[in-house]
Amino acid sequence: MTTTGRRVPDDAVTQPITGGPAGAVDVAARPPRGSTERRPHVTERPRHEAVADAVRRDPRFRELRTRQRRFVFTATPLFLAWYGLFVGLSAFAPSLMAVPVLGAVNAGMLLGLAQFASTLAIVAAYRRFARREIDPRVRDLRAVYAAGSSDAHAEIRSLR
């Protein structure tokens, strides 16, 4: 980390300078080992960290993550298997890929275009899934934690 062009030692503690230029920091030495002196920047956890922890512990957030992972961990292996089949056929069955289908268009070209089509289909499916399953749950969580409902405050206080 640097401050105004000079290197700050790794064991230094930095704090913003009140009233100083934007981005200026005050460099203070770390207290000696075994000292009971507290570092000047160590205080209560910032509110955003407490809110993030509260959201992570919320069962609604866990359900949201489970649904999202279920989609991703299903779609990804299926697509990779389909892609692997295309690559495998290209490498080990070139005669099959060279079979003419329509004029100069062969099976390999059609399977290559199908790769693009399947990618777009997965994107469309995920957008639909996110719009129906993920986005409403995210809005609900945001409403609870951004508005600072009593449930959210209780959860945040329990983490401190």
CNS distance restraints for C-alpha pairs under 8 A (distance, minus, plus):
assign (resid   1 and name CA) (resid   7 and name CA) 6.31 0.50 0.50
assign (resid   1 and name CA) (resid   8 and name CA) 5.72 0.50 0.50
assign (resid   2 and name CA) (resid   6 and name CA) 5.35 0.50 0.50
assign (resid   2 and name CA) (resid   7 and name CA) 4.66 0.50 0.50
assign (resid   2 and name CA) (resid   8 and name CA) 5.48 0.50 0.50
assign (resid   3 and name CA) (resid   7 and name CA) 6.75 0.50 0.50
assign (resid   3 and name CA) (resid   8 and name CA) 6.92 0.50 0.50
assign (resid   3 and name CA) (resid  24 and name CA) 6.59 0.50 0.50
assign (resid   3 and name CA) (resid  25 and name CA) 6.60 0.50 0.50
assign (resid   4 and name CA) (resid  24 and name CA) 7.21 0.50 0.50
assign (resid   8 and name CA) (resid  12 and name CA) 6.67 0.50 0.50
assign (resid   8 and name CA) (resid  27 and name CA) 7.55 0.50 0.50
assign (resid  11 and name CA) (resid  29 and name CA) 7.16 0.50 0.50
assign (resid  11 and name CA) (resid  30 and name CA) 6.28 0.50 0.50
assign (resid  12 and name CA) (resid  27 and name CA) 6.26 0.50 0.50
assign (resid  12 and name CA) (resid  28 and name CA) 5.88 0.50 0.50
assign (resid  12 and name CA) (resid  29 and name CA) 5.10 0.50 0.50
assign (resid  12 and name CA) (resid  30 and name CA) 5.72 0.50 0.50
assign (resid  13 and name CA) (resid  27 and name CA) 5.83 0.50 0.50
assign (resid  13 and name CA) (resid  28 and name CA) 5.27 0.50 0.50
assign (resid  13 and name CA) (resid  29 and name CA) 6.17 0.50 0.50
assign (resid  13 and name CA) (resid  30 and name CA) 6.09 0.50 0.50
assign (resid  13 and name CA) (resid  39 and name CA) 7.66 0.50 0.50
assign (resid  13 and name CA) (resid  40 and name CA) 7.97 0.50 0.50
assign (resid  13 and name CA) (resid  41 and name CA) 7.43 0.50 0.50
assign (resid  14 and name CA) (resid  25 and name CA) 5.90 0.50 0.50
assign (resid  14 and name CA) (resid  26 and name CA) 5.50 0.50 0.50
assign (resid  14 and name CA) (resid  27 and name CA) 4.74 0.50 0.50
assign (resid  14 and name CA) (resid  28 and name CA) 6.26 0.50 0.50
assign (resid  14 and name CA) (resid  41 and name CA) 7.53 0.50 0.50
assign (resid  15 and name CA) (resid  25 and name CA) 5.27 0.50 0.50
assign (resid  15 and name CA) (resid  26 and name CA) 5.27 0.50 0.50
assign (resid  15 and name CA) (resid  27 and name CA) 6.84 0.50 0.50
assign (resid  15 and name CA) (resid  40 and name CA) 7.92 0.50 0.50
assign (resid  15 and name CA) (resid  41 and name CA) 6.49 0.50 0.50
assign (resid  16 and name CA) (resid  23 and name CA) 7.21 0.50 0.50
assign (resid  16 and name CA) (resid  24 and name CA) 6.13 0.50 0.50
assign (resid  16 and name CA) (resid  25 and name CA) 4.41 0.50 0.50
assign (resid  16 and name CA) (resid  26 and name CA) 6.16 0.50 0.50
assign (resid  17 and name CA) (resid  21 and name CA) 7.86 0.50 0.50
assign (resid  17 and name CA) (resid  24 and name CA) 5.97 0.50 0.50
assign (resid  17 and name CA) (resid  25 and name CA) 5.22 0.50 0.50
assign (resid  17 and name CA) (resid  26 and name CA) 5.80 0.50 0.50
assign (resid  20 and name CA) (resid  24 and name CA) 6.19 0.50 0.50
assign (resid  30 and name CA) (resid  39 and name CA) 6.77 0.50 0.50
assign (resid  31 and name CA) (resid  35 and name CA) 6.45 0.50 0.50
assign (resid  31 and name CA) (resid  37 and name CA) 6.52 0.50 0.50
assign (resid  31 and name CA) (resid  38 and name CA) 7.44 0.50 0.50
assign (resid  31 and name CA) (resid  39 and name CA) 6.70 0.50 0.50
assign (resid  38 and name CA) (resid  42 and name CA) 6.96 0.50 0.50
assign (resid  45 and name CA) (resid  49 and name CA) 6.66 0.50 0.50
assign (resid  45 and name CA) (resid  50 and name CA) 6.91 0.50 0.50
assign (resid  45 and name CA) (resid 160 and name CA) 7.80 0.50 0.50
assign (resid  46 and name CA) (resid  50 and name CA) 6.72 0.50 0.50
assign (resid  47 and name CA) (resid  51 and name CA) 6.16 0.50 0.50
assign (resid  48 and name CA) (resid  52 and name CA) 6.06 0.50 0.50
assign (resid  49 and name CA) (resid  53 and name CA) 6.17 0.50 0.50
assign (resid  50 and name CA) (resid  54 and name CA) 6.15 0.50 0.50
assign (resid  50 and name CA) (resid 156 and name CA) 5.69 0.50 0.50
assign (resid  50 and name CA) (resid 159 and name CA) 6.72 0.50 0.50
assign (resid  50 and name CA) (resid 160 and name CA) 7.41 0.50 0.50
assign (resid  51 and name CA) (resid  55 and name CA) 6.11 0.50 0.50
assign (resid  51 and name CA) (resid 145 and name CA) 7.22 0.50 0.50
assign (resid  51 and name CA) (resid 156 and name CA) 6.01 0.50 0.50
assign (resid  52 and name CA) (resid  56 and name CA) 6.16 0.50 0.50
assign (resid  53 and name CA) (resid  57 and name CA) 6.28 0.50 0.50
assign (resid  53 and name CA) (resid 156 and name CA) 7.75 0.50 0.50
assign (resid  53 and name CA) (resid 159 and name CA) 7.55 0.50 0.50
assign (resid  54 and name CA) (resid  58 and name CA) 6.24 0.50 0.50
assign (resid  54 and name CA) (resid 152 and name CA) 7.46 0.50 0.50
assign (resid  54 and name CA) (resid 155 and name CA) 5.84 0.50 0.50
assign (resid  54 and name CA) (resid 156 and name CA) 5.61 0.50 0.50
assign (resid  54 and name CA) (resid 159 and name CA) 7.26 0.50 0.50
assign (resid  55 and name CA) (resid  61 and name CA) 6.42 0.50 0.50
assign (resid  55 and name CA) (resid 141 and name CA) 7.70 0.50 0.50
assign (resid  55 and name CA) (resid 145 and name CA) 7.66 0.50 0.50
assign (resid  56 and name CA) (resid  61 and name CA) 6.24 0.50 0.50
assign (resid  56 and name CA) (resid  62 and name CA) 7.02 0.50 0.50
assign (resid  57 and name CA) (resid  61 and name CA) 7.34 0.50 0.50
assign (resid  57 and name CA) (resid  62 and name CA) 7.34 0.50 0.50
assign (resid  58 and name CA) (resid  62 and name CA) 6.53 0.50 0.50
assign (resid  59 and name CA) (resid  63 and name CA) 6.14 0.50 0.50
assign (resid  60 and name CA) (resid  64 and name CA) 6.20 0.50 0.50
assign (resid  60 and name CA) (resid 137 and name CA) 7.55 0.50 0.50
assign (resid  60 and name CA) (resid 141 and name CA) 7.56 0.50 0.50
assign (resid  61 and name CA) (resid  65 and name CA) 6.21 0.50 0.50
assign (resid  61 and name CA) (resid 137 and name CA) 7.91 0.50 0.50
assign (resid  61 and name CA) (resid 141 and name CA) 7.39 0.50 0.50
assign (resid  62 and name CA) (resid  66 and name CA) 6.08 0.50 0.50
assign (resid  63 and name CA) (resid  67 and name CA) 6.20 0.50 0.50
assign (resid  64 and name CA) (resid  68 and name CA) 6.27 0.50 0.50
assign (resid  64 and name CA) (resid 134 and name CA) 6.38 0.50 0.50
assign (resid  64 and name CA) (resid 137 and name CA) 6.70 0.50 0.50
assign (resid  64 and name CA) (resid 138 and name CA) 7.82 0.50 0.50
assign (resid  65 and name CA) (resid  69 and name CA) 5.99 0.50 0.50
assign (resid  66 and name CA) (resid  70 and name CA) 6.00 0.50 0.50
assign (resid  67 and name CA) (resid  71 and name CA) 6.50 0.50 0.50
assign (resid  67 and name CA) (resid 133 and name CA) 7.83 0.50 0.50
assign (resid  67 and name CA) (resid 134 and name CA) 7.82 0.50 0.50
assign (resid  68 and name CA) (resid  72 and name CA) 6.33 0.50 0.50
assign (resid  68 and name CA) (resid 134 and name CA) 7.18 0.50 0.50
assign (resid  69 and name CA) (resid  73 and name CA) 5.68 0.50 0.50
assign (resid  70 and name CA) (resid  74 and name CA) 6.08 0.50 0.50
assign (resid  71 and name CA) (resid  75 and name CA) 6.04 0.50 0.50
assign (resid  71 and name CA) (resid 126 and name CA) 7.90 0.50 0.50
assign (resid  72 and name CA) (resid  76 and name CA) 5.82 0.50 0.50
assign (resid  73 and name CA) (resid  77 and name CA) 6.78 0.50 0.50
assign (resid  74 and name CA) (resid  78 and name CA) 6.56 0.50 0.50
assign (resid  75 and name CA) (resid  79 and name CA) 6.10 0.50 0.50
assign (resid  75 and name CA) (resid 122 and name CA) 7.55 0.50 0.50
assign (resid  76 and name CA) (resid  80 and name CA) 6.09 0.50 0.50
assign (resid  77 and name CA) (resid  81 and name CA) 5.97 0.50 0.50
assign (resid  78 and name CA) (resid  82 and name CA) 6.25 0.50 0.50
assign (resid  79 and name CA) (resid  83 and name CA) 6.07 0.50 0.50
assign (resid  80 and name CA) (resid  84 and name CA) 5.90 0.50 0.50
assign (resid  81 and name CA) (resid  85 and name CA) 6.11 0.50 0.50
assign (resid  82 and name CA) (resid  86 and name CA) 6.43 0.50 0.50
assign (resid  83 and name CA) (resid  87 and name CA) 6.28 0.50 0.50
assign (resid  83 and name CA) (resid 115 and name CA) 7.14 0.50 0.50
assign (resid  84 and name CA) (resid  88 and name CA) 5.83 0.50 0.50
assign (resid  85 and name CA) (resid  89 and name CA) 5.98 0.50 0.50
assign (resid  86 and name CA) (resid  90 and name CA) 6.12 0.50 0.50
assign (resid  86 and name CA) (resid 111 and name CA) 6.91 0.50 0.50
assign (resid  86 and name CA) (resid 112 and name CA) 7.53 0.50 0.50
assign (resid  87 and name CA) (resid  91 and name CA) 6.15 0.50 0.50
assign (resid  88 and name CA) (resid  92 and name CA) 5.76 0.50 0.50
assign (resid  88 and name CA) (resid  93 and name CA) 7.45 0.50 0.50
assign (resid  89 and name CA) (resid  93 and name CA) 4.78 0.50 0.50
assign (resid  89 and name CA) (resid  94 and name CA) 6.60 0.50 0.50
assign (resid  89 and name CA) (resid  96 and name CA) 7.52 0.50 0.50
assign (resid  89 and name CA) (resid  97 and name CA) 6.91 0.50 0.50
assign (resid  90 and name CA) (resid  94 and name CA) 5.38 0.50 0.50
assign (resid  90 and name CA) (resid  97 and name CA) 6.43 0.50 0.50
assign (resid  90 and name CA) (resid 108 and name CA) 7.28 0.50 0.50
assign (resid  93 and name CA) (resid  97 and name CA) 6.56 0.50 0.50
assign (resid  94 and name CA) (resid  98 and name CA) 6.07 0.50 0.50
assign (resid  95 and name CA) (resid  99 and name CA) 6.59 0.50 0.50
assign (resid  96 and name CA) (resid 107 and name CA) 7.23 0.50 0.50
assign (resid  96 and name CA) (resid 108 and name CA) 7.90 0.50 0.50
assign (resid  97 and name CA) (resid 106 and name CA) 6.68 0.50 0.50
assign (resid  97 and name CA) (resid 107 and name CA) 4.94 0.50 0.50
assign (resid  97 and name CA) (resid 108 and name CA) 4.30 0.50 0.50
assign (resid  97 and name CA) (resid 109 and name CA) 7.87 0.50 0.50
assign (resid  98 and name CA) (resid 106 and name CA) 5.52 0.50 0.50
assign (resid  98 and name CA) (resid 107 and name CA) 6.13 0.50 0.50
assign (resid  98 and name CA) (resid 108 and name CA) 6.26 0.50 0.50
assign (resid  99 and name CA) (resid 106 and name CA) 5.34 0.50 0.50
assign (resid  99 and name CA) (resid 107 and name CA) 5.65 0.50 0.50
assign (resid  99 and name CA) (resid 108 and name CA) 7.88 0.50 0.50
assign (resid 100 and name CA) (resid 104 and name CA) 6.61 0.50 0.50
assign (resid 100 and name CA) (resid 105 and name CA) 5.97 0.50 0.50
assign (resid 100 and name CA) (resid 106 and name CA) 4.14 0.50 0.50
assign (resid 100 and name CA) (resid 107 and name CA) 6.40 0.50 0.50
assign (resid 101 and name CA) (resid 105 and name CA) 5.76 0.50 0.50
assign (resid 101 and name CA) (resid 106 and name CA) 4.98 0.50 0.50
assign (resid 101 and name CA) (resid 107 and name CA) 6.15 0.50 0.50
assign (resid 102 and name CA) (resid 106 and name CA) 6.84 0.50 0.50
assign (resid 105 and name CA) (resid 109 and name CA) 6.33 0.50 0.50
assign (resid 105 and name CA) (resid 110 and name CA) 7.37 0.50 0.50
assign (resid 106 and name CA) (resid 110 and name CA) 6.57 0.50 0.50
assign (resid 107 and name CA) (resid 111 and name CA) 6.13 0.50 0.50
assign (resid 108 and name CA) (resid 112 and name CA) 6.03 0.50 0.50
assign (resid 109 and name CA) (resid 113 and name CA) 6.17 0.50 0.50
assign (resid 110 and name CA) (resid 114 and name CA) 6.05 0.50 0.50
assign (resid 111 and name CA) (resid 115 and name CA) 6.36 0.50 0.50
assign (resid 112 and name CA) (resid 116 and name CA) 7.02 0.50 0.50
assign (resid 113 and name CA) (resid 117 and name CA) 6.36 0.50 0.50
assign (resid 114 and name CA) (resid 118 and name CA) 5.90 0.50 0.50
assign (resid 115 and name CA) (resid 119 and name CA) 6.19 0.50 0.50
assign (resid 116 and name CA) (resid 120 and name CA) 6.30 0.50 0.50
assign (resid 117 and name CA) (resid 121 and name CA) 6.12 0.50 0.50
assign (resid 118 and name CA) (resid 122 and name CA) 6.13 0.50 0.50
assign (resid 119 and name CA) (resid 123 and name CA) 6.28 0.50 0.50
assign (resid 120 and name CA) (resid 124 and name CA) 6.12 0.50 0.50
assign (resid 121 and name CA) (resid 125 and name CA) 6.04 0.50 0.50
assign (resid 122 and name CA) (resid 126 and name CA) 6.05 0.50 0.50
assign (resid 123 and name CA) (resid 127 and name CA) 6.13 0.50 0.50
assign (resid 124 and name CA) (resid 128 and name CA) 6.21 0.50 0.50
assign (resid 125 and name CA) (resid 129 and name CA) 6.05 0.50 0.50
assign (resid 126 and name CA) (resid 130 and name CA) 5.89 0.50 0.50
assign (resid 127 and name CA) (resid 131 and name CA) 6.04 0.50 0.50
assign (resid 128 and name CA) (resid 132 and name CA) 6.17 0.50 0.50
assign (resid 129 and name CA) (resid 133 and name CA) 5.62 0.50 0.50
assign (resid 129 and name CA) (resid 134 and name CA) 7.08 0.50 0.50
assign (resid 130 and name CA) (resid 134 and name CA) 4.58 0.50 0.50
assign (resid 130 and name CA) (resid 135 and name CA) 5.80 0.50 0.50
assign (resid 131 and name CA) (resid 135 and name CA) 5.30 0.50 0.50
assign (resid 131 and name CA) (resid 136 and name CA) 7.35 0.50 0.50
assign (resid 132 and name CA) (resid 136 and name CA) 6.87 0.50 0.50
assign (resid 133 and name CA) (resid 137 and name CA) 6.91 0.50 0.50
assign (resid 134 and name CA) (resid 138 and name CA) 6.21 0.50 0.50
assign (resid 135 and name CA) (resid 139 and name CA) 6.15 0.50 0.50
assign (resid 136 and name CA) (resid 140 and name CA) 6.27 0.50 0.50
assign (resid 137 and name CA) (resid 141 and name CA) 6.25 0.50 0.50
assign (resid 138 and name CA) (resid 142 and name CA) 6.04 0.50 0.50
assign (resid 139 and name CA) (resid 143 and name CA) 6.05 0.50 0.50
assign (resid 140 and name CA) (resid 144 and name CA) 6.37 0.50 0.50
assign (resid 141 and name CA) (resid 145 and name CA) 6.16 0.50 0.50
assign (resid 142 and name CA) (resid 146 and name CA) 5.37 0.50 0.50
assign (resid 142 and name CA) (resid 147 and name CA) 7.72 0.50 0.50
assign (resid 143 and name CA) (resid 147 and name CA) 5.69 0.50 0.50
assign (resid 144 and name CA) (resid 148 and name CA) 6.23 0.50 0.50
assign (resid 144 and name CA) (resid 149 and name CA) 5.73 0.50 0.50
assign (resid 144 and name CA) (resid 151 and name CA) 7.92 0.50 0.50
assign (resid 144 and name CA) (resid 152 and name CA) 6.49 0.50 0.50
assign (resid 145 and name CA) (resid 149 and name CA) 6.67 0.50 0.50
assign (resid 145 and name CA) (resid 152 and name CA) 5.65 0.50 0.50
assign (resid 148 and name CA) (resid 152 and name CA) 5.79 0.50 0.50
assign (resid 148 and name CA) (resid 153 and name CA) 6.19 0.50 0.50
assign (resid 149 and name CA) (resid 153 and name CA) 6.29 0.50 0.50
assign (resid 150 and name CA) (resid 154 and name CA) 6.05 0.50 0.50
assign (resid 151 and name CA) (resid 155 and name CA) 6.17 0.50 0.50
assign (resid 152 and name CA) (resid 156 and name CA) 6.12 0.50 0.50
assign (resid 153 and name CA) (resid 157 and name CA) 6.05 0.50 0.50
assign (resid 154 and name CA) (resid 158 and name CA) 6.18 0.50 0.50
assign (resid 155 and name CA) (resid 159 and name CA) 6.68 0.50 0.50
assign (resid 156 and name CA) (resid 160 and name CA) 6.98 0.50 0.50
